[in-house]
């Protein structure tokens, strides 16, 4: 008799769509634990700018792959997959249900579709050369190497752009052509949180406001002082502060401008996330919690 694969539940969607609360409620109801699939929440000290789950939320449900790297530590999708599979295996072994939760499409796909990543040795000379360039310049380089990949990559993520260029240069072909799928490791239910564009933009503005009230400026100043050379800080929520950090006091008008820039860049990023997710026809999109709850119940009783 064929052995059934372990089951995992994915809760995904664009930034600020409400994934965290959906996942927390589902995990509480169905005896689950959360494995984060967010490429920035894995880093310590970046709590506010990445909208990381709060201490209270992590007390409600055990979380994995949150806060385990320092901001200047290198990481990629292949390493994420390895760590995520270890966490999922542990959760399953203890009789719990793994919930893979986040908005980093490549991280999610790496686990769901068992991507077999090409082994590319880091080219330090190339990296040093690329790190001197702006994200705009890096994106232009990557777009010439991999047009398809450029349509869905986070174009503000300097570290990811550098790695993508490195892989293309080493392999001599686009990254999206050399990536292969292995045999499925899990039975998978993918639930996507779908909101109207107007509602999502409203949530993004509210979340940005909350970040400012929670002390985003203090976090940004501390991180740039300690890890200023890290490409990770040249991403949404942090990069917008760069023109003002030499000033001891940033004016209210300047803070309003920073806030607008963060909200705008976040909305643009959310659009790119949806471009990625829409390519996957297995995702079941829901607008309210009860539909998600019913999907999970049916999936687990099969």
DACORPE-V213784 format. One record per pair of residues at least 4 apart in sequence whose C-alpha atoms are under 6 Angstrom apart, sorted by sequence separation. I is the first residue (numbers start at 0). J is the second residue. D is the distance in Angstrom with one decimal. If there is no record, write none. Layout:
# DACORPE-V213784
i->I j->J d->D
i->I j->J d->D
This chain:
# DACORPE-V213784
i->18 j->22 d->6.0
i->22 j->26 d->5.9
i->26 j->30 d->5.5
i->52 j->56 d->5.9
i->57 j->61 d->5.6
i->79 j->83 d->5.9
i->84 j->88 d->6.0
i->91 j->95 d->5.4
i->105 j->109 d->5.9
i->108 j->112 d->5.4
i->109 j->113 d->5.2
i->126 j->130 d->5.9
i->134 j->138 d->6.0
i->138 j->142 d->6.0
i->141 j->145 d->6.0
i->142 j->146 d->4.9
i->167 j->171 d->5.6
i->202 j->206 d->6.0
i->211 j->215 d->5.0
i->222 j->226 d->5.5
i->223 j->227 d->4.1
i->234 j->238 d->5.4
i->261 j->265 d->6.0
i->273 j->277 d->5.9
i->26 j->31 d->4.2
i->46 j->51 d->5.1
i->57 j->62 d->6.0
i->90 j->95 d->5.4
i->109 j->114 d->4.7
i->167 j->172 d->5.4
i->194 j->199 d->6.0
i->210 j->215 d->5.5
i->232 j->237 d->5.7
i->233 j->238 d->4.6
i->167 j->173 d->5.3
i->142 j->149 d->5.2
i->167 j->174 d->5.5
i->87 j->97 d->5.9
i->40 j->51 d->5.8
i->239 j->257 d->5.9
i->134 j->155 d->6.0
i->41 j->64 d->5.7
i->43 j->66 d->4.4
i->134 j->157 d->5.5
i->141 j->164 d->5.6
i->41 j->65 d->4.4
i->42 j->66 d->4.9
i->40 j->65 d->5.6
i->41 j->66 d->4.8
i->42 j->67 d->5.9
i->43 j->68 d->5.8
i->236 j->261 d->5.6
i->41 j->67 d->5.8
i->42 j->68 d->4.7
i->43 j->69 d->5.4
i->42 j->69 d->5.5
i->34 j->62 d->5.9
i->42 j->70 d->5.6
i->145 j->173 d->4.8
i->32 j->61 d->5.4
i->33 j->62 d->4.8
i->34 j->63 d->4.7
i->35 j->64 d->5.6
i->80 j->109 d->6.0
i->76 j->106 d->5.7
i->80 j->110 d->5.9
i->204 j->262 d->5.7
i->116 j->178 d->5.7
i->31 j->95 d->5.2
i->34 j->98 d->5.9
i->36 j->100 d->5.4
i->37 j->101 d->5.1
i->115 j->179 d->5.3
i->30 j->95 d->5.8
i->31 j->96 d->4.2
i->32 j->97 d->5.4
i->33 j->98 d->4.8
i->34 j->99 d->4.8
i->35 j->100 d->5.1
i->36 j->101 d->4.4
i->37 j->102 d->6.0
i->114 j->179 d->5.6
i->115 j->180 d->5.8
i->31 j->97 d->5.6
i->32 j->98 d->6.0
i->33 j->99 d->6.0
i->35 j->101 d->5.9
i->37 j->103 d->5.3
i->114 j->180 d->4.5
i->36 j->103 d->5.9
i->113 j->180 d->5.6
i->114 j->181 d->6.0
i->112 j->180 d->5.9
i->113 j->181 d->5.1
i->36 j->106 d->5.9
i->158 j->230 d->5.4
i->157 j->230 d->5.4
i->156 j->234 d->5.3
i->155 j->234 d->5.3
i->9 j->98 d->5.6
i->11 j->100 d->5.8
i->13 j->102 d->5.7
i->7 j->97 d->5.2
i->8 j->98 d->4.8
i->9 j->99 d->4.6
i->10 j->100 d->4.8
i->11 j->101 d->5.2
i->12 j->102 d->5.5
i->9 j->100 d->5.8
i->11 j->102 d->5.5
i->193 j->284 d->5.9
i->190 j->282 d->5.7
i->191 j->283 d->5.8
i->192 j->284 d->5.9
i->193 j->285 d->5.7
i->189 j->282 d->4.9
i->190 j->283 d->4.9
i->191 j->284 d->4.5
i->192 j->285 d->5.4
i->193 j->286 d->5.3
i->190 j->284 d->5.9
i->151 j->271 d->5.7
i->151 j->275 d->5.8
i->71 j->229 d->5.1
i->47 j->210 d->5.8
i->47 j->215 d->5.9
i->6 j->185 d->5.5
i->8 j->187 d->5.9
i->12 j->191 d->5.2
i->5 j->185 d->5.1
i->6 j->186 d->4.5
i->7 j->187 d->5.2
i->8 j->188 d->4.9
i->9 j->189 d->4.6
i->10 j->190 d->5.0
i->11 j->191 d->4.9
i->12 j->192 d->5.1
i->4 j->185 d->5.0
i->5 j->186 d->5.9
i->6 j->187 d->5.8
i->9 j->190 d->5.9
i->10 j->191 d->6.0
i->4 j->186 d->5.5
i->15 j->203 d->5.8
i->48 j->236 d->5.4
i->14 j->269 d->5.7
i->13 j->269 d->4.9
i->13 j->272 d->5.7
